[in-house]
Amino acid sequence: MANKDIIDEYHIRKIEVKKNHLSIMLENHNGMIEGILKDNIDLFANSYQVNDKIKIQGRLRKRKDEQFLDIIYVGKSIDEEDSPMYEDYRIRFQNLCNQIKDKEYKKIIDSIFVDEILDLFLIYPAAQNRHHNYPHGLLQHTVETTEVAIYLCDYYKEMDRDLIITGGLLHDIGKLKCYDIKDLGDKKMIIKTNWEHLLGHLSISALFASKIIPNDIGPKKMMLLYHMILSSHGKREWGSPEECKTKESYILAKADNISSVINGLNHAKYVRGWTQDKYKNRNWCKIGEIDDE
């Protein structure tokens, strides 16, 4: 049955480099099939190895008398056991919202995290790959980032604590438009949307907030909050539309990086207590150079 679009899980059994593509032998309950990957070859080679379980979207084609899979997308399988302790993070998230004392910042948070937005925020992943890439990942990453930022804020003092909490809770809110979770019955897959490809989630987070935040919030507070969001990757070469120019934004960028890197390292493969050499090519293992998808 050629030219059929499929999405399924496979184990990698062999990877062979050809002249202009990768030949990947894949195995699942249906047997063995060759997968042909023509794009992002280096990324695949640095991300997966033999015996890894992956999710593939592709088109079944026929070559002579044999079928092969023309690979369109490769991603990590999402299993329910990958989800963190959801209830714990939900309670911690609500506690962070309740800590905000400034009436205007509290009004911003109360205006955004309601109804459908809150429902989606509680279940969405934080990325397609590398870190927190599972259901509830966005909730977990947001809580971790904000809690670490608060710790740093309380340690160094003389900072706007409410601004840091508000920025932490909103810094990745745009990811609700950056990813889709395709439900395939008993299987799920994270798909990047055109919003992420064309704008990036930091810009979308600022735009997202600007559409919902009440009009009576002071302009200076709005400016500082937008700066927190747009600079939360720290530097332009790390994906920030703007670089950190306030103490609060610098604290948030570091906290965001710590959450992303540690979660990535928690899912890395270790040999003799440290990550394998190939993982050095993955930005979340280079402290300070997180590729936060």
N, C-alpha and C positions, 0 to 999 in steps of 0.2 A: 504494500500500500504506500506508494511514493507520494511525495509532496504533501504530506500530512503534518500539520503543526502539532507538536507535543510538548508537554512540560512534565518532567519526571525526575526522580532521584536515581543516582547511579554511584557505584564505587569505581574509582579510577584503578585500572589494572595495568596500564602501560602508557607511557608518554614518549612519543617519538617526534623529533624535530625534522620536518621536511623542508624543501626549498623555500616555500612561501606560506606554510601553514604548520599547525601542530596536528599530528594524528594521535588521538586519545582513545584507547580501548576502554570501553565502559561496560559495566555489568550490573544488572539488577534482576528482578524476578522474571523478566522476559528473556533473559539470556545476555549474550555479548553483542555489542555493536560498536563500530568505529565512529568516533566523533571527529569532525573536521572543524578546527578553529582557525580563522584567518585574521581576526582582529585582536588587539590587546594580548599578543602572544607573551611578551615579557611579563606583563602583569600576572597572567595565569601561571607562568613558570615560577614566579616569586611567591605565589599565594597557595599553590596546591601541589601535592605530590601523590605518588602511588599509594593506594588504599584509602585516600581521603574520600569521604562521602559528600557529594555535591548535588546541587539542584541545577538542572539544565532546561533551558527553553530552546527549542530548535525545530528544524524542518526535516522530516524523513524523506530522503531522496534515494534514487536508484542509480547505480553505476554498473553497467554491464548487467550481471546477474545478482549483484550483491547490494544490499541496502546500507546506507550510512546516514549519520545524523549531521546535518549542517547546523553548527552551533551558533545561536544568536545571543544567548545570555548564559552566564555561569554565575552561580551564587551559592552561599552556604545554605544547607538545609536548616529549616527552622522547626525545631521540635519543642513541644510544650515544656519539656524538662529544662530547656534553656532559659525559660522565663525566671526572673529573680523573685524574691519574696515580695509579691505584689502588695499585699495588705500592709506590710511594714513600711514600704516606700510611700504608699498612699497616705498613711497617717503622718509620716514625716513631712510630706509635701504640705498637708493642711496646717501642720504646726508652723512651717516656714511662712505661709500666708498670714497666719495669725500673729506672727512676731512683728509685722510692719506697724509702726506707730504713726508715721506720717499719714495724715488723712488723704492727701492727694495720691500718694503712691499706693495706699491701700485701696483707694477707689479704682485705680488702674487695674490692679490685680483682680478685684471683685468684678470688674466689667468684662474681663477677658475670659477668666476660667469659670464659665457657666455653660450649661446646656450642652449642645453638640460639641463645642470646642473642648470642654472639659472631658467629655466622654472619649473623644478621639485622643486627646493628650494622654490619658491614662493607659491606652492600649498600644500606642504607636511605637515603632522602633526608633532609635536615634540615628541609625545609619544603615546603609546597605551592606557594608563590610567593615572590618577592622575593630569596631567597638560598639557595644550596646546594640548589636544588630539582631534583636529579637523582640517579640511582643513585650510591652511595658518598658522597653529600653530607654525611651525618651524620658519617661517618668524617673527612672533610676538615675540616668545621667544628669538630669536637671536637679534632682535632690542632692546628689553627690557634689556637683559643681557649686551649688549655693551653700551647702554646709561647709565645704572647704573654704569658700570665700569668706564666710562669716568668721570662721576660726582665724583666718589671717587678719581680717578686719579687727577683731577683738584683741589680737596679739599686738598689732601695731597702733591701734587706737587712732583718734583724730581723723576719722573717715566717716562718710555718710553711710551708716549701716543700713538704713532703709533703702537707699539707692542701690547698694550692693545686693540686697535681697531681691529687690524688684528686677534689677538687671539679670540676676542669676536665674530667676524664674522664667524670664521672657527671652533669654538670649538665643534659644533654639526653637521658639514657638513656630517659626516659619516652616519647620520640617513637616508640619501637618499638610503642607502643600507640595512637599518635595518627594514624598514616598507614597506608594500604594502597597497595600498588602493584598496580594491575590490569594483568595481562598479557593483551594482546589480540593474541596472535600476534606480529606484527612491530611492534606498537605497545604503549606503556605509558602509564598515567595515574596520577597521584598523587591519592588520595582521602582527605579528612579523615574520621576516625572519630568516633563519638559521644563517645568518651573525651576527645578534644581539645575538642569543642564544649562538653561539660558540666563538665570539670575543668581543662583547660589542662595543657600538658606539664610545667610546673615542679612543680605539685602531684603529677602522676603520677610524675615522676622521683623525688621523695622517697618516695612510696608504694612504687614499684618497688624502690628500694634497701632500704627497711625490711623487705620480704618476703624478701629474699635474704641480707642481711648477717648474718654469724654472731652468735649471742647473746652471745659473750664479748668483744665490743668495748667498750671503756670508754665510759660514758655521756657524758662531756664531749666526747670525740672525735665521737661520733654527733651530739650537739647542734650542734657547730660545722660538721660536714659537711652536716647538713640545712639549717642556716642558709645555707651557701654555695649550695646548690641553689635554695632558695626565694627567695633575694634576687638571683639571677643576672641579672635584668633591671634591677636597680638601684633602681627606684622602683615603687610600686604602680600609678601611672598608666601605666607602661610594661609592666604585666603581671606584676609580682612580687607574690606573696602577702605578702612581707615586704621591707623595705628594708635596705640594707647597713648593718651595725652593727659590722663588724670590718674590719681592714685587708685581710685575705685575701679577704673577700667583695667588697669594693670593687674590688680588683684583678681578680678574676674577672669581675665585671660589665662592667668596661671592656674587658677582653680579648674577651669574648663580643660586645660591641657592635662592636668594631673588626673582628672576623672577619666578622660579618654585613653591616656597612655596606660594607666593601671589596669583598666578593664581589658585593653588589648593584650597586655602582658599576661593577664589571667587566663587568656584563651590561646596563648602561644604554646609552641611545643618546646619542651626543655630537654636538654641532654646534660647530665652531670650538674644539674642545678642552674644552668643558664640557657637562654634561647639559642636555637641553632643559628648558624651564620646567615642563612638565607633570610631570616626574619629581620636582619639589620636593614634590609632593603625596604622594609615596610615602615612607613613614616611614623606609625604610632610607637615604634620602638626607639626612635630617635628623640630623646627628651627635648622638648621645645620645638619640635618640627612635626606636630601632629597633622595628619591629613584627615580632617574631620569631615567625612562625606555628608 
